[in-house]
Amino acid sequence: MIQASSNPNYISSHQDIVHFPKGGTPSAKPNEWLAWHDKEVLEKDSNKVLVPFSWWAKHHQDADVLTKVKNAQIGVWFASSDDILKDADLVQAGKKLWPLVAAHFPIFRDGRSFSTAALLRDRFHWQGEIRAIGDVLIDQLLQGARVGFDSFALRPDQQIDTALKQFDLFSVRTQNSWRDKRSALAA
């Protein structure tokens, strides 16, 4: 497999992901998906790839793309600037095809991808995996898990073992989230 952190055609990420399914326990898993920037990669790559949504909108009916879709080898990543509500019909159609969607954080302080995950869960009723990709730091995991992310491709310099401990930091939740209701507080 091509290492995403060493290839400029891909969005850099850790070799493992933090996987935290709804109702499950956080764990580390090998990252089987590569998020790419370069169209040439699709033609050469036999791995599972995440393509930019803007590229998908233009090429989703191409024969080579349809072959990879049938083999569950293509997912989609949304840029922080993508307006998924504007392209609601294409997103709804993609729900039947994409085994994985991701939202890209171009820089850790750009929080628009949190909204993308929340919209996918709340308005589009996305039941599959939603992954955070890009400049994803350990500090973003709890908020990401609240709004709908269930996997995280951390930046390569982040420590997976430290990331897994983040989900045990707080035993009380003061707000409802995609995962569960807030904690009942004793009066």
N, C-alpha and C positions, 0 to 999 in steps of 0.2 A: 504494500500500500504506500502511496505517496504521503510523505509527512507534510501536513499543511503548514507547519511552522517554518519549513525550509523552502517552500516553493512559492514564488511570487504570484502564480496564477490562482492561488487559493487564499481565503481569509485565514489568517493565522489562528491556531487554537492549540490547546493542550491535547496530548495523545489520548487522554481519557476524558469522559464526560461525567458530570454529576447527574445522576438520574434519580428523580424524586417523583414517582407516579402518585396521583391522587389516591389517598388511602393506603399508600405504601411507605416503605422506609427508604431514606436516601442511601445510595450506593454509588460506587465508581464502576464504570463500564468502559470498555474500549470504544473509542469514537470511530464508528464505521462510515460516517458521512463526511464528505469534504465539500466545503462551500467555495465555489469558484467564481472568478471574474471573467475568464477568457473562454470564448466559444470553442476555440481549438481543443480545449481540454475535453469537452464532451465527446468529440470524435475519437480521441486517443484513449480515454479513460474507461476502464471496465468496472470501476468502483461505484459505490453509491454516491451521487452528487446532489448537492443543493444548488439550484440555479436561481439567479436573480428573478424576482417576479416580473420585472420589466422585460427581461429576455423571454420568459415564459409566455407573456402576453403576445409576443411576436412569433414565437416558434412552436407553440403547443400542438400544432397540427402537422408538423414535419414528421416524415416517416421514421427517421432515426430516433426522434424524441418519443414517438408513440411506442416504439419497440422497448426503449428503456422504461417507459411508464408501465408497460405490461409486466415487466420484470421487477417492478418496485425498486428501480434504481434511480429514480428522480424524485426529489422533493423541491420545495420552493423556499427561498428566503426573501423576506420583505425588508427593503431599505427603510430607514427611519422616516424618509420623506414620502414613501408610498402611501397613497390614499386608498385604503382597502375598501372603504365605503363607496367610493367613486367606481371602483371595479368590482362591485358586489357580485354581479352575475358570473364573472370569471372565477372569483374566489369560491362561490357556491359550487360551480362545476368542478373545480379543483378538489373539493372535499372528497369526491368519489375516486380521485386518482392519486393524490399525494399521500404517501405513507408517513411523511414528516414535513412540518413547516417550521421555519425559523424566523426570528426577528433579529435584525442586525443592530448592534450598538457601535456606531462609528467611533465614538469616544465615550468613556464611562459616564460623563456628566450629561450626556444627551439621553433623556428619559423617554423620548417618543416611542420607543419600542415596547415599553411597558404598556402603553395604550394599545398598541397593535395586539399584544397578547390578550388583553382584557376584551377588546372588540371581537377577536376570534372566538373566545370562550362564550361571551355574553350574547352577542348579536348573531354570530354565525353558528353557534352551538357546536364548535369544533370539539370533537371527542378524542382525536388523536394527539400525538406528541407535538408539543411546541417547544422549540429549543432557542435559547439565547445564544447568539454568536457574536463575535467581534471583540470589542474591548470590554469583556465581561470580567468583573472583579468579584472576589469573595463578598465584598460589602453589598453587592446587589442581589444576593441569593434569596434572602428572606422576602424582600419586596417582590422579586420576580416570582417566587413560589406563591405569593398571595394573589397575584393578578392572573396567573394562568400558565406560567412556564412550568414544565415538568422535567426539563433537562437543560443543562448548562454546559456549553463548550467554553471553558474558561480560557483566559489569556494564558499563553505558555508559561509565564513566570509565576502563576498562582499555584498554591499547594493543594492538591486534592484532599489530603487527610485533614487539613485545616478547614477546607470548604465543607466537608461532611459534618463537622462539629457545629457549624453555624445554625443548623436546624434544631439544635438542642439548647440554644441560648435562653429562650424564653418559654416558660410553661403556661403563661396566660396570654390570651389574645384579646385585645380590646376592640377589635373591629371584625366584621364578617369578611370572608374572602371567598375566592373560588373553591378553596379546599374545604372549608368548614365554617361554622358559626363561631362567634366570639365566645370566650369562656364565661361561664356564669360566676360572678363574683359574690362572695359571701358579704352580706350586709353587716 
